[in-house]
Structure formats: C-alpha cells, structure tokens
Amino acid sequence: MLRTLLKSFAFGLIVTFAQAAEAATYDPELDWRTLQTPHFNITFHQGEEQLADELTVIAESAWDVLTVDMALVPRRRVEVVLVDSTDVANGFAYTLPVNTIVLYVTAPQEGSGLALYEDWLAAVFTHELAHILHLDNLSGLPGVLGLVMGRIISVNRLSPLWMIEGQATFMETRHTTGGRGRNPHSDMILRMATLEGSLPPLGAMDGFMSGPPGGNTRYLFGQSLLDSMVRHSSDDALTRWNTTYGAWILPYMLPGRQVFGQSFHAAYATWEAELEARYAAQRDAVMAEGLTLPIILTQIDGSCYGPSFSPRGDHLVFSCNDRDLGSAIWLANGEGGEAEVLLQDRAAKAFTWRPDGRAFAWSSTHVVNDFNLYEDIYLHKLGEDGATRLTSGARARDPAFSPDGERLLVITNDAQNNDLALLRVDQSLTPLTQHTDHTQLSTPAFSPDGRYVAMSVWQDGARDIWLYRADGQPHRRITFDGHTDRDPVFSPDGRYLLFSSDRDGIPNLYAVDLAEETLFKVTNVLGGAFQPAIHPDGEVLVYQHYQHIGYQIALIPFDPSSWRALGALPLPVEHRGALKLALPGGPPVPDPPIGGAEPLTQTKGVGGGGGGGAQTTSAVHDQPASGAGVDDVTATDLNRVADESYAFSVPVRPYRAISTALPPRYVLPTVYSTGFGLLGALSTSGTDSLRRWIWGANLTYRTDNGFVGGGASITTNRWRPIGTLAVSATTVPFNDIYVEEPLNPGANVPMSASTNTRYWEVRNRLGASVTYQWRERSVITARYSALTRAPLEELPKNVDASRLPPRGLLSGVGVGLRYSRSRAYARSVSPEGARYAALNIDTNNQVLGSYLLDENDARVPFNQLQITGQLREYVELPGASHHVLALWASGGASIGDELQYGSFRLGGSYGESPFYQLPEDWRPLRGFPPAVDGGDSYYLLSAELRAPIRVIDWGPSFMPTPLFLKNLHGAAFVDVGDAFFTLDGAAAPRVGAGAELRVDAVVGWAALLSVRLGWGVAVVGSGGYGPLDPGAFYARIGSSF
C-alpha cells in the first residue's frame, strides 16, 4: 500500500505543480539583501539602500541605550525587515520563532499621533526594540521551562496590552526627543477623556471598547499610567517589572504591589487624580482667556475630516467615519446644513475643489498589485455616481487645484521622501522637488492668484509652515519652532494665511497677516482645532473640532478683529522671502516645468469644464479592507530600481531564509480531551524573516488507543501562487467491530455479534495544494490528496466485513473557487452587507491509484466525482441598526462509486471555531445529534435573524483581569437539511429551530472569542431533540457561520 501511496502522491505532484508558481507575503518583485551589524541583521529591498544604511547606526545606538535601561541582552542577533509597501506609518515586533522587527518606512503624516519625532526610523525602532527586550525577559522557573520548551515560553507575553504597548511608548518617549508621551496630540486625547468623564477604567485600558479612544488607549493611556507609576516608584521600575513578571510562576496574577509598592488599582487612582488636577488647571486657564464656542455642524458618533467649501460657497464637503455607519463622504449646503451621504464607504482626510465647483478631488489608500497599500488621487463629479481614479499606484496624496484649474499639485511618497509634483492628464507626474533627506510635505494650498503654495513641511525634526513658489522653489519658512504646525489655508482675499499649531500646548488655529508679517491666535479651544476652511464670502470658517467622542466639523465667524495678536513673526536664518510678495497683485513667479505633456486642464475634464475624463467611473459599495480608504484594487508597474552602486557602511549579502527558518526554536506540549480519552501533542513550527517558508510539525499520542501519530507541513510563500505540502497520520473512532457467528441449524441468514471492541481507523494523508489569490476577494486552489484508510489493529479472521468502514486508498485531485466580501463596523455583531461563495470539485480516480477493499479484501477501483458549494449572504435590515438576516445555503453531491456510510453527514450544533475541526464530511444541523443523517448528496439551508442586545464594553475596574466583555447579542434560527444516497431516497427535510445568546469577549488580553449559548429542537424529522432534552442545550465557542 505504501508503494501505491507514494506513486499516487508523485503523480499528484506532477498534476498540481504543472502550472507556474507565483505568491507571497511581500511583493515577489522585491529583491532582498541583508546588512549585518554586531547585533542586527537588517533585511531590505531595492530602493531602501539609504534607509537601511542609516538604520545600521540608529539600531546599534538604540541597542546601547535600551539594553542598559531594560537590563537584557538577547543571545542572538535581532532580525529587522525594512519594507516600503504602505503609505501608512507603522511597525511591529515578535519574538517567536526569533526576535524580529518589521518597519514600514513611510513616516507619519501631519495628522498622526506619531508625528512628533526627530528621526522616524529612530522613533519606531526604539519602540519595537523595547518590545523585544520586554517580551524576551525570562528567568526563574519559567526560564528553566524555556530551556526545555524553547522560545514558546514568555510570561511577559501574557501581559495586559496597555503594559506591553504602554511600556514601548514610554521607552520611545524616554529615549528619543519626540514620542507620543510628550506629543500635544496625545495630551489632547487624554485631556478630553478626563474632562468629559470618559477616562477608561482599569479593566478597559487595553482599548477593546467600541467607542473612543479605542486602540489609542493601550498606547497613550498606558504610557501615561506607567509614567505615573514610575514617578511614584523608581526610574528602573519597569525593568524590575519585566524581570519579576518574567520569572513569575502564576501568569495573569500580576505582581503589581511587589514591584511598584502599590496595587494597580491604587496606582490607577493616583494617576486619575493627577490627570484631573492637571487638566482642571488647564481648563481654568483656557476659560480665563475666553473659550471659543463654535456651532457644531456634525453629530457623528466618530470623527469627521477635511471640511472644504466649494468655490461658489454653495457646498461643503467633508468625510466622516461613523462607528455605526462606517466611512463616507458627506455633502452639505454652504451653511453646513442638510448634510447627506454622497459616497458611502469612501474615506478621505482633505479635499480640493475644481474651480468650476462641479467636482472635487481627494486621496485615499487602496491595494496596489495585491501587496501594497498606497495612496492615489480620486475625482468625483457632482451629479454622477462613484469616482474616477486619476492615478494608479503613484503614491500621491493631498491634491490641490490651482485657482485657474490648469494645475493639480500632489504630494508623492517614496522611501520616506516626500516631493511636490504636478499631475498630468496621462497620469504622469512631474516632480517639482527632489528630496533625499526624508523631508515630509503635506496639504499644499494655493494662494488666491496661484503664484504661491503654502505647505506644512517636516525637516530636521521640525514641522513648520512654509511658503513655496508655484514652481516648487521655497520662498519663506514662516514658522520655525519645535511645535507641530499644519493645515495652511489662504483667506479668500489673500491677506491671511491660517494654520493649526500646538504652540501653546493645545492645538488651535492661528493666522499670519502676510502684509504686516504678524501672528494672531484665532481660536482658544479646550480640545483641539485643525483643518480650517474659509467660506468664499469671507464671513465664516469651519474647522475640525476635537471632543472626546471624536473630531466634529465646527463653524465660527471669520472675524480678524476678534483674534488675539501675538506680535511680529521672527525671521528665519534661511529662506527669508518677504510674505507681502504673496499678496494678490504681486510680481509674477516662474511657472512649473511642463515639458512635452499637458497638465490637467479644463478641456480634459479635470481642471474645469466638466468634460469626460480618460478613466472610467464606478460606484463602490464594499467596506474598505486592510485599512484601505477605498475598495479599489489596482495593478500597475511600480518600477522599483536598486542602487547597485550604493556604498554601504557594513557588509551586505543576499537574503538567506534558512538562518531564521531553522532549526526549530520551540516545542509546545498540549493535551486535549477526545471524548474517549486524552490526546497529547508535541508541536513546533518555524518561518523565516520574510515568511517565504512556513513549516510545522507535531507528534501525537492517544491514550484511548495507544496510537502514535503526527504530521508535518511546509508552505512556500514567496511567489504566486503559494504552495503547500503536508503529511499526517491520525486515528478516527467508529462503532464496534462485529464478527460473523456460525449458522445455526436450519438458518440461512448469517448473524454477527459485537466484539465490544471499538474499530479505530488509521488515516494517513499526503497532500499538496497551490493557492492563487487575486483582487483581494477571489481565491482559486488546486489540490491533490492521497488518503489511506485502514484498521489500527489486525482484524479477526471472522470479521463481518460488511459492517466495516471503507478501507483502501482514496487518491484524487480537486479545484476550489472562493469569493468573499465582508464588512463590519465598530458596533457590528455580524458581517453586514457581506457575501461568501465557494465551489469545490474533487475527484478520486483509479488512474491516481484510488481503490477500496471489498469483503474479501480484494482491491476494487474507486471512482467518484464530488461537487460541493455554498453561498452566504448577510443582509442589513433597513431601519434597524446592526440587525442582520444571515442566510446560508450549501449542498453537495458525490457521483460514481459509493462509500458505505456516504460522503456527507448532517447534524449537530457545531459551527466555525479555531478550537476544533470537524471531520471533513460533517455538516451542522441544529436541533439534531451529530451525524444523525448521511448520504452521498445533501442540502442545507440556514437562516438567522441576528440582533444586538447591548454593547457591554466592560472589564473589571479593581485590577487588570484577562477578560473584557464587548457585546451581548442574540439570534433566532431555522435550519433545514437532508442527506440521501439517491433522489428517490430523498425524504422530507429535517427542520431544526431555536435561538442563541451570544457574547463577544476578549480573553487573555489578546484573543477575541464569541461564545454561543443555544437551544435547538427538531421541528420536522425523526431523531431530533425535544424541548427539554439535554442535547437541545449547548455551548460553543465560535460563530455558527
């Protein structure tokens, strides 16, 4: 049998891998190299040469400081991956299988809470290295276990997220000149939560609540709480915490009092009192100066961005992200009233209007080439549906139409360098600047006559307001200080330049009189004021107004006489051009270079007159995925080029996966209950830094039958498609073994009797698959499987073979198609407006060696074609927030030779859970026992009415506890199904009905679980549960579907 199995498997490999391979975690077109420093392996791709070389110095400097402060020196080099695959600033770290830091090199934009930094790589690297040194701290009895079990043991990993992220944010603040701990943006969030009575309790500090401040909590509030605890304990308190808890033998029982000298509850109370006193004094100071009282135009349960008046002042556009409704672009009248959703499921941070007022542009992130999350420019024409994408993978943002409509300026991003560029009709970009010093630009705004452009510019650790000529040449550095100055906009008459600044500790609006070169304070708010926009008639301005609930759009009069004068602007050392030259009527400045191609002009439908653009327009209805601002997947040539001549300061070599993928770094022992006994397992796995190769292996032992099994798999994740090879050996229980009894005198019907010995089937499987994903939502899989089915022990000679499960080799190939579209909001209890569809076709064939043993143990060829499919729809019910009608239809048929017990079995209340895996032939049917019905064909229909009951958002406030309850919701269901061998044998369907109470919770400070407490009874059909039968009541972890 083994020889047949191997032959069959080899044939399957030929069939499966006959197609070309492509797929990966990162873009397959990236070429990777590694720089080696004394303590780090820095892996980077083409275009990142300068950044990687700079990081060699930054990383070693951070090592020197943090390993001393945190009193830990890792034994092997830390792996670092630099990748430029997103226009969103981020990074992460993990310690299993080896210490690894992944940095997305894009620097934060001006509105990010990360925007206060002197060097972005230094800031994000310090944060992530602090994670490594925190989570890798292990000693005492856990350290002894670590010597045996490897890197899977980490007590510090079993910490509240506010301790993990708060500590890294604390170190990022302590050891850099910026950091979120000293950012006025962070202070704003803390201040308003405190003053508005919404400070998260201790049990909610991990930020899993559906409302504000959400994910910010674990970083900002965690850092602030830890800073207070350190100040009331000692400078090395966090290091002592890491060492003490790293040696703690009772995970989740936190030694707060032993380390900090007080309980976490007492420390929280001290911190809360400090915040209330500090912010009460700040509130009193603001009130004494005179609080700005705006009219709030929006009442969104979330945040709104980018208010912008149309050129005639008859419209106001802005974007909002609502916790119930998701993201959308809204359009209001010129007074800010009668706002309606214009484009659902679209997100933007700022807008620019075409001069004719009939269209506006913005930028959004979207998926490019399946592996990248980049920004591009979009245009919407009033009166039309959807939007036109003006660029494809250009990494362009912050568009600005010139007043004459002849030019559209954008900001481009590449390898942490921003540039000002002119967008042309053919989607080409003409750069007006060429930065290599990591300069960051944002929100360009034309002067009324189009001769100058104001921008927020980050250089050398400072974010200031600059005035550029329209050809991209700097004219004047207007502000130069350590504060964040952003969102410049000219007044309609061109006399004033307004912007947002946190120069007094609270973000407010300020104005520069260009004629007199004097500075004024426009607002005096308690939260924060950003993104000013002035009505064309010069009577009012709107801006983004921060409250604890989020950012709202607010309106105040535009009244320079009410502004507070702050004196003359100081002159910078360089770029000291007179501001009055930017006033309307000033001398002309050079035009930007045009070259041989046209800019975006009115005749092309973008600059002005409303003619048709070159791109097609399509409406978008899907929820943005992977952080995208729009569901618009783009394929384009990114044209990445390596700098082969770059002179690195340390040795460079090609990337080698083997050094991190092997050897195994841990072994994890686990024990499961099987219903008949216990199953023990020893598991391990590994991957390399780029996740090109992913492998796993396990060894198992069952106490109920003494079987030693296991499995192994390896996945190549470098190309498209991905490929997987797997092997496994398991056992499956069946009914008792029966033996034939001798015929009694005069009898002609053989009898059989149970041996009272359970039949255990050994299943040995070899498998291979290739999976190709495209356009995010669609997946095609080709697979090969060879499965042997045999008894665990030798059967009695007089065994009743007619009552045995199938024995033999099932060898086949198959193909699967899958489509998914899903969306959910902060307070959703189910996918909403979502769809999932799948079709699978599999065949077992004698050509591949497939056979079964008959009653005489003779091989009989086995040929079967099996087709299965399913469709799920999650329909939003109008007028009922987050009420969903969930529908599931599935079915299958096996054609050809039959298996004794059929190909499908129905019954049971099981759903989808990471904690168990049903046999591949089982399908749930609530109200009935598992496997109550079987056959070679089946159908199953299920309908659920899902409804929210209560948003709980609760965790114990007296101490950090690894439990946070999120939502309570319920569902009423009806399941209808039947399994049969032939159409003639199809009976009336079985119908089950009932209800479930569901709770979503976070346990262990990390794992999101859905618990279902259900009651299901049989309405139609035999063999089901009655209303009071114990089997009608069940508890399950995971969703139903």
Sequence and secondary structure as in RCSB ss.txt:
>XXXX:A:sequence
MLRTLLKSFAFGLIVTFAQAAEAATYDPELDWRTLQTPHFNITFHQGEEQLADELTVIAESAWDVLTVDMALVPR
RRVEVVLVDSTDVANGFAYTLPVNTIVLYVTAPQEGSGLALYEDWLAAVFTHELAHILHLDNLSGLPGVLGLVMG
RIISVNRLSPLWMIEGQATFMETRHTTGGRGRNPHSDMILRMATLEGSLPPLGAMDGFMSGPPGGNTRYLFGQSL
LDSMVRHSSDDALTRWNTTYGAWILPYMLPGRQVFGQSFHAAYATWEAELEARYAAQRDAVMAEGLTLPIILTQI
DGSCYGPSFSPRGDHLVFSCNDRDLGSAIWLANGEGGEAEVLLQDRAAKAFTWRPDGRAFAWSSTHVVNDFNLYE
DIYLHKLGEDGATRLTSGARARDPAFSPDGERLLVITNDAQNNDLALLRVDQSLTPLTQHTDHTQLSTPAFSPDG
RYVAMSVWQDGARDIWLYRADGQPHRRITFDGHTDRDPVFSPDGRYLLFSSDRDGIPNLYAVDLAEETLFKVTNV
LGGAFQPAIHPDGEVLVYQHYQHIGYQIALIPFDPSSWRALGALPLPVEHRGALKLALPGGPPVPDPPIGGAEPL
TQTKGVGGGGGGGAQTTSAVHDQPASGAGVDDVTATDLNRVADESYAFSVPVRPYRAISTALPPRYVLPTVYSTG
FGLLGALSTSGTDSLRRWIWGANLTYRTDNGFVGGGASITTNRWRPIGTLAVSATTVPFNDIYVEEPLNPGANVP
MSASTNTRYWEVRNRLGASVTYQWRERSVITARYSALTRAPLEELPKNVDASRLPPRGLLSGVGVGLRYSRSRAY
ARSVSPEGARYAALNIDTNNQVLGSYLLDENDARVPFNQLQITGQLREYVELPGASHHVLALWASGGASIGDELQ
YGSFRLGGSYGESPFYQLPEDWRPLRGFPPAVDGGDSYYLLSAELRAPIRVIDWGPSFMPTPLFLKNLHGAAFVD
VGDAFFTLDGAAAPRVGAGAELRVDAVVGWAALLSVRLGWGVAVVGSGGYGPLDPGAFYARIGSSF
>XXXX:A:secstr
 HHHHHHHHHHHHHHHTTS     SS TT  EEEEE SSEEEEEETT HHHHHHHHHHHHHHHHHHHHHTT   S
S EEEEEE  BSS EEEEE SSS EEEEE     TTSTT   S HHHHHHHHHHHHHHHHT   HHHHHHHHHHB
TT  GGGSS HHHHHHHHHHHHHHTSS  GGG HHHHHHHHHHHHTT    GGGTT   SSTTTTHIIIIIHHHH
HHHHHHTS TTHHHHHHHHHHT SSTTS  HHHHHSS HHHHHHHHHHHHHHHHHHHHHHHHHH     EE    
SEEEEEEEE TTSSEEEEEEEETTTEEEEEEEETTS S EEEEET   S  EE TTSSEEEEEEEEEETTTEEEE
EEEEEETTSSSEEE  SS  EEEEEE TTSS EEEEEEETTEEEEEEEBTTS EEES    S  EEEEEEE TTS
SEEEEEEEETTEEEEEEEETTS EEEE   SSSBEEEEEE TTSSEEEEEE TTSS EEEEEETTTTEEEE    
SSEEEEEEE TTSSEEEEEEEETTEEEEEEEE  GGGSEEEEE    SS B  GGGGSTT         TTS BS
 GGGTSSSS    SS EE   S   TT SS   B         TT   SS EEE  SHHHH S  B EEEEEE S
SSEEEEEEEEEE TT SEEEEEEEEEETTT  EEEEEEEEE SSSSEEEEEEEEEEEEEEEEEEEE   TT  S 
EEEEEEEEEEEEEEEEEEEEEEEETTTEEEEEEEEEEEEEESS   TTB GGGS   EEEEEEEEEEEEEE    
TT SS  SEEEEEEEEEEE GGGT EEE TTS EEE  EEEEEEEEEEEEE TTSTT EEEEEEEEEEEEES  T
T SEEE BS  B TT    TTEE BTTS TT EEESEEEEEEEEEEEEEEEEEE  SSS  SEEEEEEEEEEEEE
EEEEESSSTT  S EEEEEEEEEEEEEETTTEEEEEEEEEEEEEESTT   TT GGGEEEEESB  
